[in-house]
């Protein structure tokens, strides 16, 4: 049955009202693979797992969406795409998985004045992290994740250390060494940190006893997660200095049950959660800490 033109126009205008006038853009982006999340009938989040079909015009349109606060991009997202987005004032959260944005390209994010949180998963080799220093200029920026890239190493951590307004930082399966983690001593506003091991069977390591003194000097930490390492009770005991610490998650940490019990006694106001390493994890930890 063919619907009357007046009905179709009425339906389109109703949808346009719900989407804040962005309906045409959203329809076009959905045809390119966009996944759209709505809140009370308004599109607030747009993401693409595969960006290979996107043109500069598509990116430009995505950057114009009036009510979108979250953007996500997958493989195929690169410097040209980031540049074409412009500087969407309303976007607070950016997430990527498998992007190929360079250090030079990521500096463009300094113009996104509303940004509060970024998560880069499996970024390409052109992102060493040095460009992240530009994010220090963002007035509301608080949370950063960089994970799954050996190219992100100690130089990148030095750049992260300049973003002193950060409240949350996470990194794992990177090229970072303990010296890189020590650079985070400047981040006195951190309330949450996640440090995981590099994805390797050979040293150097990212996480070891050597980084615990640095964490113990971050005065307002509330939540710490440590992953895939061999740590000692004496090193972990230094976290007693953190009077605000609410949660300590020891994920795949080579530590005896008796030491875990002793640690819980030393941190009576902290929820200590421990997961011992799997057999495969033990092999990798053993190789890293040989």
N, C-alpha and C positions, 0 to 999 in steps of 0.2 A: 504493500500500500504506500503510495506516494504522499508524503506529508506536505501540507500547505506551506507556502513560503512564509506566510505570516507567523505560523507556529515555529518554524525553524529560526526565524529572526528573534522571536520571543525567547526561545531556549538559549540562543547564543548570547543575548543580552543578559539573561539571568546568570549564565555561566561567567560572563565577563564581570558581572557585579560581584560574584563570589570570589573570583580570582583577582579582584582589585584592578581589572582592566588589562590583565596580562594574558588573557586566554589565547589569543592568536600566537603569541610567543611560545606559550607552553605547549600548544598543539604541535607547532613546528619542531620544538625540541624533543617532544615525545616521539615524533617520527624518526628522530635520530638516535633513539635509545635512552632518552632521559627517564629516570625514575623520579617521580614527583611525590612529595609528602605534603599533605594538606592539614592545616589546623583550623578548625571551624570554617571549612570551605575556602580557605585562602592558602595558596601554595607558599610554604615556608622553607622547603628544602628541595634542591634539585641535584641529582648526581648521575654520572655516566661511568659505567664499568669500562667501556671501550670508547675512546675519543677519536678513533680513526676516521669516522664519517663527519666530524665536525669541521666547519669552515670558520675563518675569522669572523664572518658575519654571525654565525651561530653563537660563538663565544661573546661577541659584542651584545647580542640580544640577551643572553643569559645574565650578563652584567647589568642589564637594565631592569630586571625583575624587581618590582617595587617592594614586595613583602618578604622576599627570600632572605633568610638569615644564615642558611647553611648551603655550601656548595661542595660537591665532591667530584673528583675526576680520576679516571683510571689510566690504563695504558694508552699511549698516544698523546697524552697531555704534555706540552712542551713550552718552550720560551715564547713561541709565536702565539700559542693559545692563551697563555697567561697575560701577555701584552694586550691581546685583543679584548680581554675581559674589561680592561680599563681599571677603574678604582671604585667598585661598588660599595657605596657608603654604608649600606645596611647589612652587609655580610659580616657575621661575627665568628663563624666557624668554617674553616677550610680543611678538607681531608683529601688525600691522594693515595693511590696504590699503584705503583709501577710507573710513575711519571718519569719524564726525561727533561726536567727543568734544570738549568745550570745554576751555578752560584751567581752569575751575573743576572740571570733571569729572575731569581727569587728576590732580588733586591727591589723589584717592582712592587712587592707586597708592602713596602713601607708607605705606599700611598693609600692602602686600605685602612683608613683611620678607625673603622669600627671593629677591626679584628680583635678577638679575644683568645682564640684557640686555633692551633694548626697541628695536624698529624700527617707526617710524611712516612708512609709505609713502602718499603722496597723502592726508594728513589733510585734513579739511574746513576751511573758512574760520574756524570758531570756535576753532581752535587756533592762537594766535599764538606759543605756546611759553612764555609767562610762567609758566604753571602748572607747568612742568617744574622750577622751583626746589624744589618739594616733594620731588623725588627725592634731594636732597642728604641727606635723613634716612635713606636706605636703607643699611644697613651693608655689603651685599655688591654693590651696584650698580656695574657697571664699563663697560658698553657702551651707547651710544645712537646711533640713526640717526633723522634727520628729513629726509625728502626728498620733493620733488614738490609743494610748496605755496608759493605766493607770500605767503601770510598769515604764514608763519614767516619772520621777518625779524630785525632787529637787537635788538629787545626780547627776542625768544626766545633769541638768542645770549647776551644778558646773563644770562638765567636759567640757561642751560647752564653759563656760566662760574662759577656758584656750586656746581656739582656737582664739587667738587675731587677726589673719589675716582675720577673717570672715568679709565679706561685706554684706551678706544677711542671715537672720535667720528667720525660721517660726516654730511655734508650736501651736497646738490646740488639743482639746479632749485628753488631757494627764492627768497625775497625778500631774502636776506641781502646786505649790501654789504661792502666791505673793512673798514669800521669795525666791523661786527659780528664778522668773523673776528678782528680784533685783540683783541676782548674775551676770546678764549680764552687769552690770556697767563697767566691764573691757573691753568690746568690743567697743573700741573707733573708730574702722574702719568701723563700720556698716553704710551702706547707706540705708538699707531696713530692716524692721522688721514687722513680723506678729505675734500677740499674740491673741490667741483665748481661749475661756473658756473651762474648763474641762467638760466632758459629764456626768453631775451629777445633782441631784436635792437637794443635801445637801452640805453645806460648808465642807472644805474651798474652796475658789475661786482661780482661776488662775489670773484673770484680775479684777482689781478694781482701785479706785483712788490712792491707795498706790503705784502703779508702775509708775504712770505718772512722778514723780520727777526723777526717774531713766532714763526714756526715754528722758526727757528734758535735760539730761546731756550727751547724746551721740551726740557729736558736729557736725557730718557731715550727720546726717540722712536726707534723701530726701523723703522717702516713708514709711509711717506708716499705718498699718491696724490693727484695734482693733475689736474683735468680741464677741458678746453675753455677755454683761455686763451692769451694771448700773453705769454710770459715771456722774460726775458733771461738770458744766461749770468752776468752780474755779480750779479744777484739770487739766482739758484740757487746760486751759489758760496758764499753765506753758510751753506749747509747743511753746510759743512766742519766747523762747530763741533759737529755732532752726532756724537759719538764712538760712539754705539750704533746708528747708522743702518745697517740691513741692506738695505732695499729702498726704491727711489724709482721710482714709476711715474708717467710723464708721459703721460697719455692724451689724445690730441687736443690736443696743445700745439704752438702755432706757434713753432717753434724750428728753426734750421738744423742740418743734419747735422754740420757742423763744430763747432758749439757743443755738440751732444750728445757728440761725441767728446772735446771738451775737458773737459766736465763729468765724464765717466767717468774721465778722468785725475786730476781733482781729488778724486774720491771713489773711490779704488781698492778700498776694502773694502765698497762699496755696490753692490748689483745694480741698475743703472740701466736701466729699460725705457722706451722712447719709442715712441709711436705718433703720427705726424703727423696733422693734421686732414684729413678728407675735403673734397671740394669744397664741400659744403653747410656743413661746419664752418668752412671758411675764410671763407665769406660771413658767417656769424653772428659769428665772432670779429672780422672786419673791421668789422662794424657796431657791435659793442660797444666796440671800442678805437679808434674813429675819432677 
